[in-house]
């Protein structure tokens, strides 16, 4: 249970000061009765604003089809970000909605967003080895020998001391490949190909764990159950 003003502010409805005005104006009810104390603690499911239940009080988990040109940072100086695709109220939530891992500005595809920090930590932890599948187009012909190299766990990236974990590589054409990773180093797919003399021209993430984008259009999102990634 949380104070009403804190609850409304944390869910992005308004500031705590504005929440007090909303309560004074009779816009908030608890258990069907008009609330008259902004400091009152209430169960989220008992609260209504303008007659409507609270917006996702338990948290958010979203699958987004990220287009090229958007960053995963909240810093305005880095340019337009993926959070601009979401309703304004969700962008004001506290804890803040953030990405589970990142896709750089020039990479498109499946991105997960949530305000559940334990889920972020679990799905990005190397020990859980959540597979991510990418489709890459490069500027040079790829040798079949790279399949064994990527899988060997010996590929060393420039500036790093530890080799990459074993990765799957499937050659689609001479210059197009599918890469499966279980870790998420900075610009990892691009740097893996760069280490072999090929520059990635386009990069798209197709899958994250059991999820794929399906027919979700670029720039759109789909809600997922918060327990989607729970163990059976």
Secondary structure, DSSP 8 states (H G I E B T S, - for coil): -EEHHHHHHHTTSS-HHHHHHHHHTT-EEETTEE---TT-EE-GGGEEETTEE-SSTT--EEEEEE-TT-BS-S-GGG-SBGGGGS-HHHHT-SS--EESS---TTEEEEEEEES-HHHHHHHH-GGG---EEEEEEESS---THHHHHHHHT----TT-SS-----EEEEEETTEEEEEESS--TTHHHHHHHTTT--EEEEEEEEETTEE-TT--TT-EEE--TTTT---
